[in-house]
Amino acid sequence: MPHLAAWQWILGSLCAYLIGIAKTGAPGVGSLMVPLMVLTVGDARQAAGWTLPILSTADVFAVIYWRRHADAKKLFSMIPWTLAGMAGGALALSLSEPVIRRVIAAILLLMLGIQVRRRFGRAPETAGRAGFYGILAGFATTVANAAGPVMNLFLLTQKLPKEQFVATGAWFFFVVNLTKVPIYAWYHLFSRPSLTFNAMMVPLVVAGAITGSWLVRRVSQALFELSVLVLTGVCSLLLFF
């Protein structure tokens, strides 16, 4: 049994519930799970190992639920770039914990700035390139499971309906999260306490997945996109501090 204080159990449970919501209907909500899990575990590197099995559990539900809506063609051009980013992220896991946290926050703020410029002015040419987003997503997901905001911003550039948005992201992370398992195992980020915690969080992931599937059908496209941007910004600032 993990030795966690009551407040850590509460934060961890909230994180699992938010992951379920994010995977099936509200991707922006998932941005908050990165700082929440770091607070729960107390270490950014170890938090990645505690979070991955929860994410993978939610991925299964999301892929099954949205299997008919995914636009896989949007992902093909990103695959080699994402793998390159994951290789860089695997090397970066040897850095100190504060450095890892701030690197991820800087990446998120960069992506947010690009998306804001795209919506309200002239975006940089790189904003539409799959390679640019693929490398950042691969790096961010490997060092801190923080590629959600990066992928969300990429999918916003593709102008997908919200159902295809969620489904396409679900397939991307289903594959990527499985690919990270050997990397995390190499760094010994899985442990008996972490896996016990993951098993205990499964009911909350399921509850979150049901909530997310309900929300996505009741939220407008405009509000959906705005929530992605706002929560990405909140997540970035929390990681810095």
TACORNOR-V728874 format. One record per pair of residues at least 4 apart in sequence whose C-alpha atoms are under 6 Angstrom apart, sorted by the first residue. I is the first residue (numbers start at 1). GAP is how many residues later the second one is. Records with the same first field share a line. If there is no record, write none. Layout:
I=GAP, GAP
This chain:
1=192
2=191
4=4
8=4, 32
9=4
12=28
15=18
16=188, 189
17=187, 188, 191
18=4
19=11
20=38, 185, 188, 189
21=4, 5, 187, 188, 190, 191
22=4, 5, 7, 8
23=39
24=38, 185, 188, 189
25=187, 188, 191
28=200, 203
31=201, 204
32=203
33=4
35=204
37=10
38=4, 5, 6, 9
41=6
43=4
44=53
46=143
48=96
49=140, 141
50=144
54=144
59=115
62=4, 108
63=4, 107
66=101
69=95, 98
70=94, 97, 98
71=97
78=4, 52, 53, 56
81=50, 53, 54
82=52, 53, 56
85=50, 53, 54
86=52, 53, 56
89=50, 53, 54
93=50
101=138
102=138
105=131, 134
108=128
117=4, 5, 6
118=4, 5
130=4
133=4
136=4
137=4, 10, 13
140=6, 7
141=4, 5, 6
147=4
148=4
149=83
160=4, 5
164=4
173=4
184=5
185=4
220=4
227=4
